[in-house]
């Protein structure tokens, strides 16, 4: 059934409908990501992030203390799998963390303002894998530990992966989007944005900003679908990397703007750009005058 829906989506998305002139409503260009980041997102190795038995005191000895440390180790891994934190006195104070990372990835589409459109991916478990009713039920019997371990995280990822909305949006949407700028946490729970070998978990690490000691990135994501005419008429005020175009080389920006909308050049060109153009022309005229005379 899922394959049939996927096949129908691809077939309709590649079929010309009405006045639509695009050959394909789905993104066909491979989104450009940094080499370490990868096209499908960063390579996060859960196994290499796990705490080793020796790091939590497990050791091979025939003493009673070593046996108790081994029992504590078993309890530790059970809590890591189920809860991502301590659930009993035996594992209290041990080094727990929620495994996974959050990051932005390019969608392959462009926002109406000219910026590349991103999707925000959350892989750090949120604790809602079994729903709020289950959480309330656990809390009612005095068990307030959240389900934020490896196993609930897998369930959360599976639920997100099977959500049909991501597949249906290109089919029922216009394929053109107006975007909004958002700032979100990236990296793992402890604030790292690279693995132990130096491979980045975020696209373009230079754009990471730290707020309260934790890494954040600001990107443009889908807000609402718009029609092709509105998308075309929207001034392209942003560079693909999300920075304002007026901060780029004014000559290229002005030429591109004039080529796109020659009849609306003076009406829609930002005042700051017009002032820059006027300043450049004035300086050029003064230079030519002094050279000739």
Buried (B, 14 or more C-beta within 10 A) or exposed (E): EEEEEEEEBBEEBEEEEEEEEBEEBBBEEEBEBEEBBBEEBBEBEEEEBBBEBEEBBBEEEEEEEBEEBBEBBEBBBBBBBBBBBBBEEBBEEBEBBBBBBBBBBBBBBBBBBBBBBBBBBBBBBBBBBBEEEEBEEBEEEEEEBBBBBBBBBBBBBEEEEEEEEEBEBBBEBBBBBBBEBBEBBBBBBEEEBBBEEEBBBBBBBEBBEEEEEEBBBBBBBBBEBBEBEEBEBBBBBBBBEBEBBBEBEBEEBBEBBBEBBEEEBEEBBBEEBBEBBEEEEEEEEEEEEEEEE
